[in-house]
Amino acid sequence: MSFLSKRAQGIAPYTAGEQPQDRTYIKLNTNENPYPPSPRVEEALHTFESAALRRYPRPNADVLRAAIAKREGVAPENVFCGNGSDEVLALTFPAFFDAEGRGACFADLTYSFYEVFAAFFCVPTHIFPLKADFTFDLEGMKGVDCAGYYIANPNAPTGVGIAREEVERFVAALPDKLVILDEAYMDFFGESCVPLTKRYQNVLVVKTFSKSYSLAGIRCGYAVGDAALIDALFRMKDCFNSYPVDMVAEAVCAAAIADEEYYAACTQQVKSERERLRAELQGMGFTVPKSSANFLFAGRAKVCGGEIYRALKAAGVLVRHWQKPLLEDFVRITIGTPQQNDVLLEQLKKILS
Ligand SMILES: *Cc1c(COP(=O)(O)O)cnc(C)c1O
């Protein structure tokens, strides 16, 4: 006798990168930021009064929405906040796609959560292959008979970014299709499509505090788009969880987003280490697509990604590897501090020799 629904019995959930507790690793496997959050976060936590927790938080996180709107140069009615951008992305499926509709299109190699959400919300999918060099075939994708697209820009796990101009040509050509841009890593690239949301009603940009803001532990993300799209997300939220952003998260994220200078410095450091690491890896014979994110996707002829992953793990360095077609020859390496990256390079040299 099973009490499980058919859905619970059949679905294949998303697998997150490992968060091991057994020993201390140099952790370059889940694209966390190697630097701590802004000092203003520490201050917000210190001045937070626990007595306030007796009450429910603001249902629509209006203080944070206003702070995000200010930073992004949009109106608060164009902002929706959720419990991590994963939750925001999840809500886009019931908000914008029907089970009996034309479905959602995304790349064969992209954030694997899109496929899980589509299955969970019974949304049909069209999987469109990336080009051989891991860039998007936007011209080809245009022809897909779908209701909308999910495009991670920069893409995960490849790191490849699409210039804003190119995205604009795509969305301008498809006014009757919704384009959802997952900009989880955009701060490491700098071509955000938020400005397009003011001119195109078919663009929704989703961002997160987890990566460039060093706040993966707080679980907060947001969407920016036309007020009609944002309103649909609020309606979905209120069918599921009225208070996805807790009081502490709201205070912390509002403090973080105001500290532009601090985060610009951290991001710059990650970007320059990314370029150094890429050149070093290429020198060691790795194929490494140009990355616009805080990680590198690296593969080397005659050594499978799994071997590199296991040898590095034994040496105390965690990277991400997937035992899946298209991915198994590669590992994804998050950019760490200069010291962490040095250890990675040193261990890799040992492993390869
Ligand atoms: C990390 C990541 C997210 C999710 O971030 P959270 O806000 O932590 O849920 C979304 N999209 C992509 C492509 C990511 O890599």
The ligand as an ORCA input file, in Angstrom:
! r2SCAN-3c Opt
* xyz 0 1
  C      22.255     29.233     -8.292
  C      21.275     29.366     -9.424
  C      19.951     29.718     -9.202
  C      19.286     29.628     -7.858
  O      19.626     30.432     -6.939
  P      18.869     30.571     -5.542
  O      18.482     31.983     -5.568
  O      19.920     30.234     -4.562
  O      17.684     29.666     -5.494
  C      19.128     29.941    -10.288
  N      19.575     29.791    -11.532
  C      20.821     29.404    -11.797
  C      21.252     29.241    -13.202
  C      21.703     29.162    -10.740
  O      22.930     28.709    -10.988
*
